[in-house]
């Protein structure tokens, strides 16, 4: 009763923002825009994406402020001008990724290898050897490079993938995005039952892909990331502790020629110290190893990571992890 009395009613503006994405109008406009981009020749679509990224950099003050604060935290020794240049490249990269996403539904399996993805030497062999053990494998990743292409393309490269997705607030757009992501057979589970479903997939010897680079809230596990503790999603570590499945860190990183290199490295999880070790302590150790591997991949191509997310909030002390506001950072939180 007390909670009902203290709960503030939503403002008209918030109710409108909640309602608008669920309308046919927004879906129709978004689909029409995506179809127009899909009809363009790929070089023209990418150029349009870079232009959109340039405009976003200059107009998107709130997210730009979050990103610059994060870049200062991650690269304190770099000059400010260099960090700003890196952020401009990040906006351009994300614009190109958005333009490419519009074309994914028309891709054929053979297009992935012929025109889009080049696995780094030994990547396929390492993953096949791990899957041959029958315990499955856990692919740790983040919003780095072309993460949407990665989720889409793994089955086309010969590795059927299971993963967890966050539901978009607009049902019609969510249905379309899921159709794109599962175009080649990737199996996606919504967050509500994600841990159970991915556990079952590993028990059947399948490959499970998980993002670990998003703020996990008050219930997350705090581990170091770029030298500062951040609340992290620990699903990958819990699954490893439960099943013994090997861990890998993967990313699809853009090259100068427009193709993507599929980067895959094993994550060296520390062995259990003793039989009676607390499960949460063991999960934290494994999660630290996963975060170190992802940080290494980001440092290899920092302009291709999603710096707009307020990764370092710390609600344990009731304060934000960066100089930005929580409300601004929440707006940057994409699907997992």
Order of alpha helices (4+ residues) and beta strands (2+ residues): alpha-alpha-alpha-alpha-alpha-alpha-beta-alpha-beta-alpha-beta-alpha-beta-alpha-beta-beta-beta-alpha-beta-beta-alpha-alpha
